[in-house]
């Protein structure tokens, strides 16, 4: 019995040693797996460079597409910017053609003048609806170089020195900006 106990004890020791070996091997395998997973989770410099190049190329091509698209939209906008204005002016042209045809057959100057006044009013309304306004200038107004263009100076009486004596062409504004300065004659100092 003693021998049997010793044999059982030896067998148990062998089993325990084998279990310890297996546990050590399992520990080594898990450590190796952790090391390889840590190595694979950190990208190399080459991989990082490749990713950065890819991001750069994508961003650059996206910007180029944006630039092309906006320049195309800008060209389209410029080519059709005056489309509505032109559509408003076509009826005025039609009225002028009818007036010219009627003036050939008519001898009545007064009726012709009334027709021209009607056409001028229609044209003015069309342009005003688009934001074009006439700069109001009259004789005796102070000269303002932001609205007026002095084409000449003439000797004038004392109260008109440095003031507007005559308006040669009216000026126009579109919104807040001057499209054409009013051409005026200014009184010179004597």
C-alpha atoms as one frame of an Amber mdcrd trajectory, in Angstrom:
protein
   0.000   0.000   0.000   2.807   2.242   0.720   4.121   1.662  -2.762   0.782
   2.435  -4.239   0.615   5.669  -2.304   4.069   6.643  -3.451   3.176   5.817
  -7.032  -0.020   7.832  -6.777   1.929  10.728  -5.312   4.496  10.517  -8.102
   1.758  10.362 -10.668   0.116  13.399  -9.087   3.411  15.290  -9.166   3.859
  14.448 -12.847   0.333  15.591 -13.604   0.876  18.793 -11.653   4.155  19.451
 -13.506   2.419  18.889 -16.837  -0.380  21.241 -15.816   2.164  23.895 -14.841
   3.935  23.454 -18.205   0.633  23.797 -20.057  -0.248  26.914 -18.057   3.188
  28.436 -18.800   2.799  27.695 -22.506  -0.674  29.240 -22.508   0.710  32.339
 -20.754   3.489  32.631 -23.326   1.003  32.313 -26.195  -1.278  35.015 -24.779
   1.720  37.305 -24.210   2.881  36.754 -27.793  -0.632  37.448 -29.088  -0.809
  40.644 -27.059   2.573  41.759 -28.395   1.582  41.084 -31.993  -1.789  42.810
 -31.530  -0.035  45.838 -29.996   2.379  45.933 -32.907  -0.420  45.632 -35.462
  -2.587  48.275 -33.752   0.126  50.923 -34.186   0.520  51.754 -37.881   3.997
  52.120 -39.272   5.329  55.431 -40.581   4.850  54.238 -44.142   1.204  53.422
 -43.457   0.705  56.826 -41.821   2.363  58.535 -44.787   0.145  56.601 -47.191
  -2.974  57.609 -45.256  -1.871  61.260 -45.211  -1.219  61.210 -48.975  -4.619
  59.649 -49.588  -6.351  62.280 -47.446  -4.420  65.037 -49.232  -5.319  63.739
 -52.693  -8.989  63.388 -51.769  -9.097  66.884 -50.280  -7.276  68.372 -53.273
  -9.601  66.725 -55.795 -12.627  67.795 -53.751 -11.352  71.395 -53.779 -10.706
  71.272 -57.533 -14.248  70.011 -58.139 -15.614  72.824 -55.938 -13.549  75.421
 -57.814 -14.714  74.158 -61.228 -18.337  74.025 -60.102 -18.298  77.568 -58.687
 -16.589  79.033 -61.765 -19.171  77.327 -63.989 -21.982  78.720 -61.832 -20.367
  82.155 -61.989 -20.187  82.036 -65.803 -23.819  80.904 -65.973 -24.846  83.733
 -63.660 -22.974  86.320 -65.729 -24.444  85.081 -68.998 -28.014  85.180 -67.669
 -27.715  88.157 -65.284 -29.537  90.576 -67.546 -32.119  88.101 -68.792 -34.956
  89.571 -66.689 -34.007  93.139 -67.623 -33.944  92.259 -71.291 -37.347  90.586
 -70.984 -38.690  93.853 -69.488 -37.185  95.946 -72.290 -38.570  93.896 -75.194
 -42.090  95.418 -74.889 -40.500  98.895 -74.960 -38.714  97.982 -78.203 -42.020
  96.765 -79.608 -43.605 100.101 -78.693 -40.792 101.998 -80.436 -41.284  99.920
 -83.595 -45.038 100.609 -83.563 -44.355 104.332 -82.998 -41.930 104.446 -85.922
 -44.468 102.713 -88.181 -47.238 105.062 -87.036 -45.041 108.158 -87.477 -44.506
 107.363 -91.172 -48.242 107.471 -91.866 -49.181 110.218 -89.409 -48.799 113.967
 -89.746 -50.022 114.717 -86.198 -46.930 115.806 -84.251 -48.836 116.134 -80.972
 -50.030 112.494 -81.080 -46.503 111.346 -81.975 -45.069 113.264 -79.021 -47.661
 111.741 -76.638 -46.749 108.274 -77.888 -43.038 108.944 -77.299 -43.775 110.208
 -73.763 -45.741 107.011 -73.024 -42.850 104.855 -74.276 -40.332 106.870 -72.241
 -42.448 106.459 -69.084 -42.718 102.703 -69.699 -38.945 102.460 -70.132 -38.308
 104.524 -66.990 -40.651 102.306 -64.936 -38.932  99.151 -66.199 -35.503 100.501
 -65.280 -36.646 101.845 -61.901 -38.144  98.444 -61.026 -34.628  97.027 -61.532
 -33.075  99.631 -59.203 -31.892 102.290 -61.689 -32.646 105.801 -60.405 -31.956
 109.215 -61.875 -29.760 111.553 -59.831 -31.797 114.694 -59.283 -29.699 117.729
 -60.175 -30.909 121.302 -60.724 -29.372 124.677 -61.360 -28.022 126.154 -58.144
 -27.256 122.853 -56.386 -23.856 122.457 -54.745 -21.292 120.519 -56.740 -20.672
 117.026 -55.290 -17.809 115.119 -56.901 -19.327 111.790 -55.770 -22.435 112.398
 -57.923 -21.394 115.011 -60.487 -18.750 115.315 -63.175 -17.779 118.866 -64.082
 -17.194 119.043 -67.814 -16.421 122.756 -67.813 -16.529 125.958 -65.780 -18.051
 129.192 -66.943 -18.050 132.634 -65.393 -21.161 133.000 -63.284 -22.751 135.489
 -60.963 -21.618 135.553 -57.351 -24.381 133.278 -55.962 -23.590 130.482 -58.509
 -19.813 130.372 -57.922 -18.835 126.734 -57.213 -22.425 125.643 -57.860 -24.094
 123.909 -60.789 -25.028 126.291 -63.611 -26.307 123.754 -66.156 -26.942 119.988
 -66.445 -25.641 118.501 -69.717 -26.490 114.823 -69.009 -28.337 113.354 -66.042
 -26.610 110.814 -63.797 -27.920 107.439 -62.635 -27.462 105.182 -59.630 -28.034
 101.459 -59.383 -28.858 100.790 -55.765 -26.256 102.762 -53.828 -23.527 102.911
 -56.486 -23.258 105.522 -59.220 -23.572 104.040 -62.719 -23.077 107.342 -64.530
 -22.129 110.693 -63.017 -24.292 113.678 -63.909 -22.347 115.851 -66.366 -22.660
 119.448 -65.251 -21.322 122.922 -65.899 -20.007 124.628 -62.768 -19.824 128.366
 -62.079 -16.240 129.624 -61.895 -14.987 132.050 -59.285 -14.158 135.458 -60.708
